[in-house]
């Protein structure tokens, strides 16, 4: 029965993702009539067709696919984090990657004088601007690289403070400390560089509006690498779920395998954060929703959590574009509100026993 549910859940997620791609081509600040209608309508002029084609194929389609890819990365990272820390409340950002990425972006923006007006009304609209950071390609790549480098360095600092990955609780506490300290440094950078605040807001609120085809391809490749690695290492997560002593008695080399899991977690989280900014609750909620539907070992959970994360972020992105169209909500704010309400309901239903397993 569990195997059948797993297959049905994967098929349902695939169908929902396909439906979201079709809807994503139609939803945006330019409206349906000015894009899909102009592309298909016989009375539309050549200029209108060219504009509609650019909006659909260069903005809406990569953005929709990018939202699905980022959600898949965060869902996978959430399943890894919860299995690694043996805590259902574990989040992909627990190792300090979010704070490190924020600091990297803040330093990059401060070094170019606050971003030079890169972030404007296009942050709240998916019109004809191809991305929020579209002033120049090298600046956009520089901010993405800064975010990824900051995330990776933060995880390395966490590992250094925790003296490796041998002690899960020490690793968790080190991640919390690194997150707080790097968050404070980010605030200081923004305090001394007030021109960076507007551009930084785009990153902190989270948005898929600056995802292009390059970002889509990058996230897809990283997701494939991470999900295969996680699937290969899933046995150690199953062992850890029975307790560390049990896992060792099963002959699992806990230290090296845990280090490999941390590397996969950092790569998946850092890649998603670098492309979309801080998207809250997707990585936390996706594994929870999967477990509410089907009880599966970690080898299956990796794929299911990825699919659920894609559905969650893809759906949130469509809502962010549609709710107050032609304006747009930051998708990170929407996921935080919806995810927070879901977790409150889950805690109420479980009588406050949500964090049953400790780290």
DOKELO-140635 format. One record per residue (C-alpha): residue in three letters; x, y, z; residue number from 0. Coordinates in steps of 0.001 Angstrom, whole numbers, plus 500000, padded with zeros to 6 digits. Layout:
BEGIN
ALA, X, Y, Z, NUM
...
***
This chain:
BEGIN
UNK, 500000, 500000, 500000, 0
UNK, 502839, 502393, 500871, 1
UNK, 504608, 501726, 497565, 2
UNK, 501373, 502347, 495645, 3
UNK, 500822, 505627, 497485, 4
UNK, 504358, 506685, 496681, 5
UNK, 503831, 506110, 492950, 6
UNK, 500487, 507914, 492970, 7
UNK, 501952, 510856, 494886, 8
UNK, 504800, 511196, 492388, 9
UNK, 502365, 511083, 489455, 10
UNK, 500097, 513644, 491123, 11
UNK, 503036, 515960, 491773, 12
UNK, 504177, 515594, 488153, 13
UNK, 500685, 516454, 486872, 14
UNK, 500455, 519461, 489192, 15
UNK, 503859, 520707, 488038, 16
UNK, 502809, 520357, 484391, 17
UNK, 499602, 522286, 485103, 18
UNK, 501625, 525003, 486860, 19
UNK, 503898, 525372, 483846, 20
UNK, 500859, 525961, 481617, 21
UNK, 499350, 528418, 484095, 22
UNK, 502702, 530139, 484482, 23
UNK, 502680, 530997, 480773, 24
UNK, 499384, 532858, 481222, 25
UNK, 499833, 534699, 484535, 26
UNK, 501769, 537952, 484756, 27
UNK, 501481, 541708, 484917, 28
UNK, 500966, 541958, 481153, 29
UNK, 497829, 539836, 481440, 30
UNK, 496568, 536915, 479373, 31
UNK, 495178, 538974, 476501, 32
UNK, 498408, 540891, 475883, 33
UNK, 500588, 537776, 475870, 34
UNK, 498973, 534429, 475057, 35
UNK, 496064, 536183, 473336, 36
UNK, 498419, 538219, 471155, 37
UNK, 500539, 535168, 470373, 38
UNK, 497581, 533064, 469259, 39
UNK, 495232, 535739, 467965, 40
UNK, 494941, 536184, 464209, 41
UNK, 494404, 539946, 464469, 42
UNK, 497575, 540650, 466452, 43
UNK, 500335, 542640, 464770, 44
UNK, 503891, 541437, 464280, 45
UNK, 505228, 543716, 467009, 46
UNK, 502611, 542465, 469477, 47
UNK, 503464, 538869, 468652, 48
UNK, 507173, 539498, 469131, 49
UNK, 506572, 541180, 472496, 50
UNK, 504238, 538409, 473640, 51
UNK, 506752, 535764, 472569, 52
UNK, 509533, 537478, 474505, 53
UNK, 507434, 537751, 477667, 54
UNK, 506342, 534109, 477534, 55
UNK, 509582, 532395, 476499, 56
UNK, 512150, 534693, 478115, 57
UNK, 510353, 535626, 481358, 58
UNK, 507367, 533504, 482329, 59
UNK, 508535, 530047, 481260, 60
UNK, 512036, 530164, 482828, 61
UNK, 510581, 531773, 485932, 62
UNK, 507978, 529036, 486348, 63
UNK, 510467, 526248, 485703, 64
UNK, 512971, 527954, 488001, 65
UNK, 510412, 528122, 490812, 66
UNK, 509797, 524378, 490450, 67
UNK, 513547, 523657, 490442, 68
UNK, 514219, 525850, 493479, 69
UNK, 511329, 524239, 495331, 70
UNK, 512691, 520786, 494505, 71
UNK, 516108, 521764, 495881, 72
UNK, 514615, 523169, 499090, 73
UNK, 512325, 520149, 499560, 74
UNK, 515282, 517805, 499143, 75
UNK, 517389, 519889, 501532, 76
UNK, 514576, 519838, 504100, 77
UNK, 514338, 516051, 503985, 78
UNK, 518111, 515795, 504400, 79
UNK, 518180, 518251, 507311, 80
UNK, 515346, 516529, 509177, 81
UNK, 516899, 513116, 508664, 82
UNK, 520385, 514292, 509573, 83
UNK, 519335, 516081, 512767, 84
UNK, 516614, 513544, 513564, 85
UNK, 514218, 516398, 514188, 86
UNK, 511029, 517122, 512195, 87
UNK, 511496, 520845, 512846, 88
UNK, 514938, 520972, 511220, 89
UNK, 515224, 523501, 508395, 90
UNK, 517663, 523626, 505446, 91
UNK, 518966, 526963, 506758, 92
UNK, 520044, 525561, 510134, 93
UNK, 523720, 525346, 509182, 94
UNK, 523897, 529103, 508637, 95
UNK, 523670, 529033, 504836, 96
UNK, 520890, 531633, 504675, 97
UNK, 522759, 534115, 506857, 98
UNK, 525966, 533510, 504928, 99
UNK, 524215, 534096, 501613, 100
UNK, 522646, 537290, 502950, 101
UNK, 526028, 538563, 504100, 102
UNK, 527590, 537740, 500743, 103
UNK, 524903, 539679, 498880, 104
UNK, 525107, 542612, 501312, 105
UNK, 528889, 542870, 500871, 106
UNK, 528561, 542615, 497086, 107
UNK, 525918, 545351, 496991, 108
UNK, 527919, 547594, 499292, 109
UNK, 530995, 547166, 497091, 110
UNK, 529094, 548457, 494027, 111
UNK, 527438, 551320, 495851, 112
UNK, 524115, 549742, 496728, 113
UNK, 523406, 548035, 493442, 114
UNK, 523180, 551073, 491216, 115
UNK, 519413, 551047, 491080, 116
UNK, 519212, 547452, 489979, 117
UNK, 516057, 546767, 491926, 118
UNK, 513047, 548823, 491062, 119
UNK, 509470, 548287, 490242, 120
UNK, 510331, 545094, 488370, 121
UNK, 510739, 543376, 491738, 122
UNK, 507004, 543706, 492190, 123
UNK, 506077, 543085, 488573, 124
UNK, 506776, 540449, 485943, 125
UNK, 506450, 542778, 482980, 126
UNK, 508956, 543053, 480166, 127
UNK, 512020, 543437, 482403, 128
UNK, 513853, 540142, 482177, 129
UNK, 515162, 540241, 485761, 130
UNK, 515503, 542404, 488804, 131
UNK, 519222, 542442, 488432, 132
UNK, 519080, 543114, 484699, 133
UNK, 521283, 546224, 484667, 134
UNK, 524161, 544020, 483556, 135
UNK, 524786, 540308, 483356, 136
UNK, 528070, 540415, 485243, 137
UNK, 526473, 542179, 488207, 138
UNK, 523734, 539561, 488344, 139
UNK, 526246, 536733, 488188, 140
UNK, 528338, 538503, 490791, 141
UNK, 525432, 538679, 493239, 142
UNK, 524545, 535039, 492607, 143
UNK, 528149, 534008, 493134, 144
UNK, 528395, 536124, 496287, 145
UNK, 525271, 534496, 497706, 146
UNK, 526514, 530995, 496945, 147
UNK, 530014, 531702, 498264, 148
UNK, 528572, 533197, 501444, 149
UNK, 526355, 530166, 501986, 150
UNK, 529229, 527716, 501500, 151
UNK, 531601, 529684, 503749, 152
UNK, 528952, 529874, 506471, 153
UNK, 528524, 526095, 506403, 154
UNK, 532304, 525648, 506538, 155
UNK, 532450, 527998, 509541, 156
UNK, 529709, 525978, 511210, 157
UNK, 531633, 522752, 510630, 158
UNK, 534772, 524357, 512001, 159
UNK, 533035, 525524, 515183, 160
UNK, 531370, 522135, 515611, 161
UNK, 534754, 520410, 515101, 162
UNK, 533393, 518272, 512325, 163
UNK, 530146, 516381, 511989, 164
UNK, 530600, 513784, 514710, 165
UNK, 528194, 515430, 517175, 166
UNK, 524816, 516369, 515742, 167
UNK, 523773, 518594, 518642, 168
UNK, 527044, 520542, 518510, 169
UNK, 526606, 520962, 514755, 170
UNK, 523092, 522273, 515274, 171
UNK, 524135, 524753, 517959, 172
UNK, 527088, 525941, 515878, 173
UNK, 524736, 526569, 512952, 174
UNK, 522433, 528661, 515127, 175
UNK, 525369, 530706, 516457, 176
UNK, 526817, 531271, 512988, 177
UNK, 523400, 532349, 511733, 178
UNK, 522972, 534909, 514499, 179
UNK, 526486, 536334, 514175, 180
UNK, 526435, 536579, 510385, 181
UNK, 522946, 538103, 510541, 182
UNK, 524271, 540793, 512878, 183
UNK, 527222, 541484, 510557, 184
UNK, 524806, 541782, 507623, 185
UNK, 522819, 544370, 509569, 186
UNK, 526014, 546333, 510229, 187
UNK, 526948, 546262, 506547, 188
UNK, 523522, 547582, 505600, 189
UNK, 523740, 550215, 508344, 190
UNK, 526925, 551628, 506838, 191
UNK, 525638, 551214, 503282, 192
UNK, 522021, 552443, 503322, 193
UNK, 521930, 552559, 499513, 194
UNK, 522019, 548754, 499557, 195
UNK, 518793, 548415, 501533, 196
UNK, 516411, 548476, 498591, 197
UNK, 518382, 545943, 496576, 198
UNK, 518915, 543789, 499667, 199
UNK, 515196, 543757, 500341, 200
UNK, 514653, 541867, 497093, 201
UNK, 516948, 539104, 498320, 202
UNK, 515597, 538951, 501871, 203
UNK, 511940, 538819, 500802, 204
UNK, 512635, 536113, 498240, 205
UNK, 511594, 536273, 494615, 206
UNK, 511624, 534129, 491500, 207
UNK, 511299, 537122, 489180, 208
UNK, 515004, 537247, 488333, 209
UNK, 515333, 533588, 487292, 210
UNK, 516461, 533085, 483695, 211
UNK, 517323, 530085, 481556, 212
UNK, 520880, 529924, 482919, 213
UNK, 519571, 529743, 486486, 214
UNK, 517058, 527050, 485499, 215
UNK, 519752, 524883, 483946, 216
UNK, 522077, 525373, 486909, 217
UNK, 519422, 524425, 489454, 218
UNK, 518337, 521401, 487424, 219
UNK, 521892, 520073, 487155, 220
UNK, 522562, 520642, 490867, 221
UNK, 519254, 519008, 491800, 222
UNK, 520064, 515920, 489732, 223
UNK, 523487, 515634, 491391, 224
UNK, 522074, 516186, 494877, 225
UNK, 519098, 513839, 494578, 226
UNK, 521277, 511016, 493238, 227
UNK, 523817, 511584, 496036, 228
UNK, 521046, 511751, 498648, 229
UNK, 519451, 508587, 497266, 230
UNK, 522815, 506834, 497502, 231
UNK, 523352, 508017, 501098, 232
UNK, 519774, 507405, 502244, 233
UNK, 520739, 504239, 504085, 234
UNK, 522653, 506210, 506698, 235
UNK, 519586, 508395, 507335, 236
UNK, 517488, 505280, 507862, 237
UNK, 520139, 504055, 510289, 238
UNK, 520307, 507378, 512137, 239
UNK, 516529, 507357, 512541, 240
UNK, 516997, 504279, 514761, 241
UNK, 519667, 506032, 516843, 242
UNK, 523355, 506677, 516346, 243
UNK, 524406, 503606, 518324, 244
UNK, 522179, 501403, 516183, 245
UNK, 523567, 502938, 513014, 246
UNK, 527131, 502225, 514160, 247
UNK, 526186, 498659, 515070, 248
UNK, 524918, 498193, 511512, 249
UNK, 528441, 498878, 510271, 250
UNK, 527736, 502307, 508789, 251
UNK, 530725, 504711, 508702, 252
UNK, 528732, 507509, 510325, 253
UNK, 531407, 510235, 510213, 254
UNK, 532228, 510237, 506479, 255
UNK, 528622, 509624, 505437, 256
UNK, 527358, 512442, 507657, 257
UNK, 529975, 514768, 506163, 258
UNK, 528780, 513806, 502676, 259
UNK, 525171, 514507, 503669, 260
UNK, 526136, 517933, 505028, 261
UNK, 527897, 518696, 501733, 262
UNK, 524811, 517723, 499718, 263
UNK, 522592, 519760, 502052, 264
UNK, 524841, 522809, 501719, 265
UNK, 525036, 522531, 497924, 266
UNK, 521262, 522186, 497465, 267
UNK, 520425, 524998, 499876, 268
UNK, 523148, 527353, 498655, 269
UNK, 522159, 526932, 495017, 270
UNK, 518482, 527620, 495673, 271
UNK, 519169, 530615, 497918, 272
UNK, 521623, 532108, 495435, 273
UNK, 518975, 532090, 492686, 274
UNK, 515804, 533026, 494579, 275
UNK, 516821, 534712, 497813, 276
UNK, 515413, 533543, 501130, 277
UNK, 512318, 531388, 500619, 278
UNK, 510866, 530393, 503975, 279
UNK, 509131, 527191, 505092, 280
UNK, 509244, 525268, 501791, 281
UNK, 512110, 523069, 502957, 282
UNK, 510474, 522639, 506358, 283
UNK, 506917, 521936, 505191, 284
UNK, 507559, 519710, 502150, 285
UNK, 508798, 516622, 504086, 286
UNK, 505986, 517114, 506631, 287
UNK, 503338, 517034, 503922, 288
UNK, 504870, 513903, 502418, 289
UNK, 504905, 512107, 505775, 290
UNK, 501273, 513088, 506349, 291
UNK, 500351, 511213, 503154, 292
UNK, 502725, 508262, 503059, 293
UNK, 505315, 506682, 505331, 294
UNK, 508342, 505994, 503176, 295
UNK, 512040, 505217, 503727, 296
UNK, 514495, 507984, 502973, 297
UNK, 515304, 506654, 499501, 298
UNK, 511722, 507360, 498492, 299
UNK, 511376, 510410, 500733, 300
UNK, 514118, 512260, 498823, 301
UNK, 512144, 512098, 495572, 302
UNK, 508800, 512766, 497233, 303
UNK, 510062, 515756, 499229, 304
UNK, 511636, 517213, 496090, 305
UNK, 508358, 516826, 494205, 306
UNK, 506365, 518331, 497070, 307
UNK, 508792, 521253, 497359, 308
UNK, 508410, 521935, 493637, 309
UNK, 504615, 521919, 493954, 310
UNK, 504685, 524228, 497001, 311
UNK, 507012, 526850, 495566, 312
UNK, 505495, 526625, 492093, 313
UNK, 502020, 527173, 493527, 314
UNK, 503209, 530017, 495764, 315
UNK, 504870, 531706, 492783, 316
UNK, 501638, 531569, 490768, 317
UNK, 499697, 532993, 493719, 318
UNK, 502269, 535753, 494185, 319
UNK, 501805, 536780, 490551, 320
UNK, 498010, 536494, 490536, 321
UNK, 496677, 537733, 493894, 322
UNK, 497217, 541475, 493375, 323
UNK, 497920, 541481, 489606, 324
UNK, 499282, 543456, 487844, 325
UNK, 501390, 544029, 490966, 326
UNK, 503200, 541127, 492582, 327
UNK, 503819, 539816, 496079, 328
UNK, 507297, 538616, 497105, 329
UNK, 506989, 534855, 497013, 330
UNK, 509116, 534463, 500159, 331
UNK, 506575, 536457, 502168, 332
UNK, 503737, 534318, 500828, 333
UNK, 505466, 531028, 501664, 334
UNK, 506272, 532326, 505164, 335
UNK, 502626, 533201, 505849, 336
UNK, 501196, 529988, 504392, 337
UNK, 503925, 527812, 505913, 338
UNK, 503561, 529428, 509317, 339
UNK, 499798, 528859, 509306, 340
UNK, 500315, 525239, 508281, 341
UNK, 502807, 524584, 511085, 342
UNK, 500533, 526262, 513648, 343
UNK, 497713, 523985, 512537, 344
UNK, 500023, 520970, 512663, 345
UNK, 501181, 521817, 516185, 346
UNK, 497587, 522297, 517302, 347
UNK, 496563, 518947, 515812, 348
UNK, 499516, 517105, 517358, 349
UNK, 498989, 518699, 520779, 350
UNK, 502380, 520440, 520743, 351
UNK, 504304, 517189, 520241, 352
UNK, 505631, 518108, 516816, 353
UNK, 509281, 518112, 517778, 354
UNK, 509136, 514631, 519221, 355
UNK, 512600, 513403, 518240, 356
UNK, 515460, 515378, 519593, 357
UNK, 518735, 515998, 517889, 358
***
